Structures are given as structure tokens and as C-alpha cells.
């Protein structure tokens, strides 16, 4: 899976070792089944052939090494998941669109839990330039990049 990288890349000396990955969803599709794959593909707009190809590639990656998926409400599950933090590792929480589906009160509760957790919080939101055409990518509140909504490109900010 690749996207176009624009701007001055963030220097990375070594890629971090990922020790675990956990997703949370109220009703995750079962990507081990064709029915689950068809359901997920139903959310891709007609004519979006590249997005369908990217989705097929992502499903193959998922099938080779599936992450743990917790079935439940994000805000309700978050305290238990944050409590699993290991002292010898950096906890990174990545959120791209889920908060947009939460009522304001639940979104604020999730943000408070993340602030108290001493984690690195990477998320997307409205960019500081106000554009409706891309996300702003934020790390611990600092906007570091703009990104196409479905991963086609990322532009690092200086």
C-alpha cells in the first residue's frame, strides 16, 4: 500500500517495532468471509476503482496478519485498552474518522482519557488552512501534514 509523499519528509532513523495492534468497532465486518468483504466494499463509491484495488490489498494484508479487534463502543472500551499499556513501549493511538461519528460529549470523554493516558495521539481533523479537500494530520495536537482522505497522498508541513 503506497501513497504519494509530498513536501519535506519527516526524518526517521529507524522504523519502530510494532508489538501489537488493536482496533475497536461496534460491528466489524468479518474479513475472513466473502460476505464481510462485500459489506466493506459496499461503502466504496461507484467508479472508485483505485480505492477498491487499495481495499483488496489491505484485506490481503489483514488476512495474513489480522490485528486484534475488540467489538464494542470505542469510549467504553478505551479505559481497558489504555490500561494494557506496557511500561517498556510507547503507546500510540491512531484515529482517522471515528471521532467524527461520536456525539460531542463522547468525543470529549475519549480525548480526556487519551490525555490522561500519556500516549502519543495521532489523529485527523479539519486542517488549519480550513480546506474541505483534505485532512489535517495531528500528532499530540500539532498539525504535521495534510493528507488525502483515503491515503492517496500526504504532504508534510514545515
N, C-alpha and C positions, 0 to 999 in steps of 0.2 A: 504494500500500500504506500503510495507516494503522492505527494502534492508539491506544487511549486513553492520554493522558498525564495522570498524577496527580501531586499534590504540587507543590512549587515547582520549576519548570523550571530547568535549568541555563542560565544566560545565555550566549548565543552571539552574538558581534558579527558574524561573517561565517562562512558555511559554507566549510570548506576545499575546495580544489581536489583532486579525486581524479585522480591521474596514472596509476595502474594498479591492477588488481585481479587477484589470483591465488588460485585455490583448489587444494587438494590432496585427492585421493581415490584409494583403491586401485582402485575400479571405478566411475567416474562414469557415470550413465545419460546417453545421448546425447539431449539435449532437442530436437535438431533433428528427431528421429523420433517418430512416434506410439508406437512400441514403448517408447522411452525414457521418454516421458511417462506411459504406462500403468504402467510399472515404478515410477516415483516415486510415482504416485498410489496404488499398492497398499500403501504404507506409511502412508496416512492411514486412521484407524479409521473404520468404518462409522458413518454418521449425523453425521459432522463436515462438514456442508455449507459452513460458513463457511471452514473450513480448505481445502477443495477449491477454493472460489472464490478464496481468497488465493493458493493454489498456481498456479491458472490465470493470475492476474495476474502473479505472479512469473515464470512461464515466459515470458510475453509480453515482460516487461522483459528477461529473459535473452536471448531470441531477437533483440531489437532491438540489444542491445549486449553480446554474450557476453564474459565475463571469460576470461582465460587459465586453463585447467585443466591442472594437472600430474597425470599418472597415476603414482601411486607411494605409498610409505609416508610418512606425514607426518614422522616423526622422521628418516628417511633423507634426505628432500628438503629439510628445513628449513635445513641449513647452506648449501646452494647458493642457496636463495631469499633467505636473510638476507644473503648475500654480494652480492646485486644491489642492495643499498641505495644510494640516491642521497644524496650529501652535501648537496644543496640541498632536501631534503624530509624530512618526518617519516615514519618508518616505523611504521605501526600494524598490529598483528597482532590479529585478532579471532577468538576461538574460543568457540563456544557449547556444544557437546556432544562433540566428537571426543575430547577427553582422557579422557572417561569410558569410552571403549572401548579405551583403551590399558592394558597391564599397568603396574603402578606404576613399575617400572624405566624403561620407555619414557617414561612421563609425566614423571618426574623429569628424564630426559635432555632432553626438549623444553623444560621450564621452565628448565634450566640454559642451554641455547642461547639462549633468549629473554632471559634476564637479561644474558648477555654481549653481546647484540646492541644494547643501548642503544636499544630500541624502546619504543613505548607498547603495552602488552599489555592488551587488553580481553577479559575472559572471564566466563563464568557459572559458578556453583557453588552449593553449599548456602549459603543465606543465613545471616547471623549470628543471626537470630531462630530458626533451626532448623526453620522451616516446610518441610513436604514439598510445599506447594501452589504454590510459585513459585521462581524462580531468584533468587540474589543476583547483581547485575551489578557487576563489579570492574574498576577501572582502576588498573593498576600496584599491585595488592594492596589498594587501598582500596575498600570497598563503597560504591557511589554510588547504587544503586537496587535495587528489587525488580522483577521482570518475569515476566509470564505466560510459560509455557514456549514458546508458539508465536507470541508477538508481539502478542497481543490488547491488552495494556496494559503500561505501565511506570510505576512510582511512584518519583519521585526522593526520596532521603533528604536530610535537612538536616544 
